[in-house]
Structures are given as C-alpha cells and as structure tokens.
Amino acid sequence: MASIMIRNLDDGLKSKLRIRAAQHGRSMEEEARHILRSALTGEMPAPTNLYAAIRRRIDSLGGVELEIPDRQPLREPPRFD
C-alpha cells in the first residue's frame, strides 16, 4: 500500500478532522482515508450545460413576457474615405 504525507494543513482543518474522526470512532488517519475513498470512488455527476443549470435555478420563479421590437433595416456602415 502507498502512503502520502500532507504538509501545511491548516490548524482549523486538522481540528475538524480530529473531531470528525472521534465522532465516527476512527483515528484521524483512518478518517482521512475514508474521506478520500468516498470522494474518489463515487460517480462523477454528469456535466450539465449552462442553459440547463440556469433554467433549473430560475424555473420556479416563473417567466416574464418581453415585448420584442420589430427589426429595423441595418444602417449604412461608416465610410472612412
């Protein structure tokens, strides 16, 4: 089995890991292994496109009817004579 060393771990993060390990009755090392295992062996969610993500977020708010103005002919481009 491989081993890793994690340097520069914030004190607050280490404290949270210690508390979480105690709540689950594990050592800090075993809790870290459990966290890594569950994070890396889970299925990755399918990527969604931006439109679908925005639509899901605002769909419950209802829609707005916008008045779309008639199209006008394009103006003449500027001349640089």
Stockholm file with secondary structure:
# STOCKHOLM 1.0

chainA/1-81         MASIMIRNLDDGLKSKLRIRAAQHGRSMEEEARHILRSALTGEMPAPTNLYAAIRRRIDSLGGVELEIPDRQPLREPPRFD
#=GR chainA/1-81 SS CCCCCCCSCCHHHHHHHHHHHHHTTCCHHHHHHHHHHHHHHSCCCCCCCHHHHHHHHHGGGCCCCCCCCCCCCCCCCCCCC
#=GC SS_cons        CCCCCCCSCCHHHHHHHHHHHHHTTCCHHHHHHHHHHHHHHSCCCCCCCHHHHHHHHHGGGCCCCCCCCCCCCCCCCCCCC
//
